[in-house]
């Protein structure tokens, strides 16, 4: 039987599609607990209800260490932004154990705008007993030290080596320090490990890590957990819409640190619904030639009109030190509207009762309508149907 040219073409296309669809032997598509994509300047993770964009990335590093994140399925989710753009050296002139900008003696930038070249790995996956599978990437750079923000060139080209690790685990992991245990949530928390290796020592009493936090939409408040002398820590409200920079470089809020394993900055709405968190581990470490020890730390903060700036000040005692610290960033799922299918699952008995009731009402109404039509109820009487008048 001869086939028409169109039929032969169609059969050929079907064969091609079938060949494409057949998996190649020995080649498996590896599945992971999260989705990710790598761009020329960032890596985007979708993990559970967390969507997080991490910079700097692998191909063309730019920007500074930063996470822009939101709730994946809530269409009203604001976009949260946390970034670490600057390191200061300072002298604690008033001996209050925290940093204010007026005490800065030198500055080191982490932004690629200041010729910082970030070298980042591709996303890799691992597996451990407690956390299940995890995804991670690392970014490191050598940074220069400037004498002041007005300087165009650094006074030391290679002052320190800085490294950031970003990690998301499939399951919740319990971490610990000398203050106790704390949880890193699976799927919706990003654990950030920061390491600063000083290559050339400069005299100063402290090293400061500047962190910039902002929340979008109606998430304008920060609730900061502090020790105010009561039996339990209390939450201090800081309104990001207040511009406290007008108070000058001497102004800052010393954070009254708790004895908890982490110090908490919580992103909250006007009604104090918490939607995200930024947690600073209470125990940074410093590595010397002879071992590892806890380094004293003081935290301060102020609001800027569109966010909050936090300063973690470390007080190392010797030269040639390496400071390492841990930060946790993530969303609080309880602060968002649940997905419809989750709501349906949680309220299935009530939904079935309401649906059954509605179905019963509709059935009764239809039955009455059928009976009325069958028996002639409600039929409009004609003039010939009118009853005769009695004399």
N, C-alpha and C positions, 0 to 999 in steps of 0.2 A: 504494500500500500504506500503510495507516494504522499508525503506530507507537504503542506504548503510552506512557503518561506516563513510566514508568521508563526506557524505551529512549531517549526524547527527552532526558531529563535527563542520561543517561550520555553521549550524543553531544555535548551542550552542554559538559559538563565536559571531554571530550577536546579540543574546539576551544579552550577556555580554556587548558588545559595546553599545547597546541601553540603557541598565541600567545605564552605566557610563555616557552617554550623557544626561540623563534626570536630570534636576536640582532638588535638594532636596527642598521640600516645606519649606518656611520660611528662607532659606539661600540665601542671595544676595551677589553678587560680587560687592563690592563698587568700583566705578570708581573715580579717581582723575584727576586733571588737569595736573599732571606730573607723570612720572615713576620714581621709585627709587628702589634701592637694597642695602641691608646691608651686608657688609663683616665683617671679623673678625678684621679689623682695620680701616674701612672707610665706608662712605655712599656715594653712587653714585646717583646723580640726573640727569635726562634728562627732561628738561623743555623748550619747544619751541626749539629755536636754541642753547640753552646752555646745555652743558654736564659738570657737576661739581662734583668733588670728594672731600668730606669734611672729615677731620680728626681732632681730634681723634673720635673714634666711640664707638659702644656699647659693643661688646663682649670682645675684648682683646685690650684695649686702648694702643696705642703706637704713636710715633711721637709727633708733637706739633700742636697747632691750625693752620690749613693750608687748603687752597683751591687750587686745581689743576683743571683748567677749559679750555674749548675750544669751538669753534663753532661746533655744532653737525653735520650739513649737508655739510659744506664746507670741501672737502677732503684735501685742502691745508692749513687748519687752523693750526696755531702754538698752542702749549700748553703753557698756562700761569700759573704761580705759585706764590702765595702770602702766606706768612707764618709769624707767630708771635712766635718767639722762645725764646726771652730773655727780661727781665726787669732789668733796672739798677736803682740804687740810685746814685745821683751825687751832687756835689757842683758847682754852676755856678761861677767859680773863675774869669772869665773875664767879668762877668755881661752882656753877650750878649743875654741872654734869650733863648739860645738854648743849646743843648748838644753836646759835642765831647767826644770821648772815653777816652781822657786823664783826663777828669773830673770825671770819674766813681769812686765811693767809695765802692760800693757793687754790687753784681750781683745775680739775681734769674733766674733760668732756667725753661722753660716750657716744655722741652723735657722729655719724659719718660726715656731717657738714664741716667737722673739724679734722678732716683727713684721717678719721679712724676707720681702719679696714677690718671688718668683721669676717672671720672665717667660720663657717657653720657647716655642720654635718648634715647629710640627708636624714630624714626620719627613719629611725630604726625601731625594731620591736624586740622585746624580751619577755621572759616569763619567770615569775617567782612563786613560791608556795603560798604566800599570804595574799598578794595583790593580783594574782592571776597574770594575764598578759598586760604589758604596759608599752606605751609608745614614748619615745624620747628623742631629743636632739640637743646638740651642744653648739654654743657660739662663743668664740674667744677673740680677743684683740689686744694689741699692745697700745697703751694710751700715753699721751704726753701730759706734762704738768705745766700750767700757765701761772704766771705770777699774779695776774689779775684778769678780769673779764675783758678789759680794754685791749689786752695784748693780742697782736696778730699772730705771733709765733710762740711756741712753747719754750720755756726756759730749760726743760728737760724733754727731749724727744721721746725717750723710752723710759718712762717713770715706773710703770707697773703693767703687769699682765692680768687681764680680767677675763673671767670665764663665767658663763651662765649655762646651767642645765635646765631644760624644761621637760617635765614628765607627767603623763596622765596614766593612771592605773585603771584596770577594769573593775577591780573590787576595792572596797574601803580598806585602808591600811592604817594600823595603829602605830604611831611614832612616839618616841619618848625622849625626855631630857631630865635633868635633875629636878625639875619642877613637877614632873608627872607625865601622864600620857595625853596624847591628842590625836584626833582622827583626821586623816586625809581622805575625803570622800572619793569613792570610785566613780568614774565617768564624768563628774562635774567639777572636779578640783584639778588645778594645775599646780604641781609642786615645783618651785623655782629654787635651785641651789646656786648661790653666788659665791665666787671665790676671787679674792684680790691678792695677788702676789706682788709685793713691793720690790722693785728691782734696784732703785736708787733711793736711799733714805734721805728725807728732808726733815729738819727739826720742826716738830709740831706736837701738841699734846693729844690730838685726836684726828681721826679720819671719819668722814661723814658720807653716807650714802643718801642721796636725795631721791625721793619717790613722789611721783605726781599721780594723783587719783582723781577721777571725775566720773560722774554718772549722768546718763542722758535722760530725756523725758522728764517725768515728775520725780525722779530720784535725786533730790537736791540735798538731803540730809546725810550726815555721817554720825553714826552712833559709836562712841569710842568707850571701850570698857576700861574703867579706871578704878584704882583703890582710893576711896575717899574717907577711909577710916571706919567704915561700917563693917558688919560681919561678913557681908558679901560684896563683891565688886559692883559698881553702879555704871550706868551708861550716861556719858556726857554727850549732849547734842551739839554738833557743829554744823551750821548752815553754810553750805558751799557758796550761796549767793552773796554772803557778806565778804567784802574785799578788805581783809585785814592787812594787806600790804601797805595801805595808806598810813599805817602806824609806824612805819620805818623799819630799818634793818635790825634794830634791837628787839623788836617785838616777836614773841613766839609763845606758845603754850607748852610748858614742860609736861609731858605725859606722866601721870602718876601711875607707874607701872604696877600691875597686879603680880601676885605670886603664882599666876597660872602659867602653864607651859607655853602659851602664845599670847601676844598682845593684839587685840582685835580692833580693826576699823571696819564698821559695817555700813554698807550702802543702804539707805532707807528712804521710803516715800514720806510725804507729809504726815500721814497717819502712823508713822513709825513702823510700817511693814518692811522688814528686812528682805532685800532681794539679792544681795551679793556680799562677799566678804573679802577682806585683805588681812591676812594674819601673819604677823612677824614672830618668828620663833624667839622665845625668851632667852635662849642660850646660844649666842654666836661663839665660834671657836677661833683660836689662833694657834698656828703651828710654828714652833720654834725648832731649832736644831736638836733640842733634847726631848721634844715631845709635843703634846697637844694640851691646851688649857682653855678654860672659859675666859673670854675677854669681856671686861666691863662694858656696858652699853647704856646709853641714855637716849630716849626718843622725845622729839618735840614736833609740833605741827602748827599750821595756821591755814586759814581759808583764803582763797584768791578772788572770789566773785564768780568763778566757774569751776571750782574744784578745791582740792585740798593738797597741801604739800606736807609730807612727813620727812623728818630727818632722823636717821639712825646713826648715832655717834658712837664710834668704837674708840677705846682708850688703850691701845697697845703699849707695852712697856719697853719693848726692845726693837732693834732694827732687824731687817731681813725677815720680816714676818709675813705669814700668809693668813689672811682673815677669811673665814668661811661662814656662811649664814644661810638660813632657809626661810623661804616665804611661801605662803599658800594663797592662791587666788581661786575663787570659784563662785558659783551661784547658789542661792538658797531656794530650792525648788518650792518650798512651802509658801514663798512670797509671790508666786505666780498663779494665774488661772490654770486649773488642770485641763488637760486635753479632753475633748468630748468623749472619746472612747474610754478614758480612765474614769470620767464622771459617770458614764453609762454603766461601767462595770461595778463601781462602788454603790450605785443607786438602782441596780437592776430590779430588786423586789418592788420598790416604789413605782418604778417605771411600768412594770407589768401590771400592777394594781390600777394605776391611772389609765393605762392603755385599755385594760379590760373594762373599766368603768365607761370610758368613752365609747368602746365598741358596743357595750350593752345599751347605752342611751341611743346610739345610732340605730341599732337593731329594733328597739322598741318603737322609735319614730317611724322607721320603714314599715313595721308591722301595722301600726295604726294607719298609716297612709294607704297601705294595701286594703285594709278592711274598709276604710271610708270609701275608697274607690269601688270596692266590690259591692258594698251595700247601698251605695248611692248617698252616703252621708256627705253633707256639705254641698250637694248638687243644687244649683240655682233653680228655683221653681219657676215654671212658665206661667203665663196668665191663665191658661186652661187648668192649671193645677190648683188655683186658689179655691178655698172652701166656699160653698154657697152661703149666702147671707141668710140668716133666719129672720122670718117676719115677726 
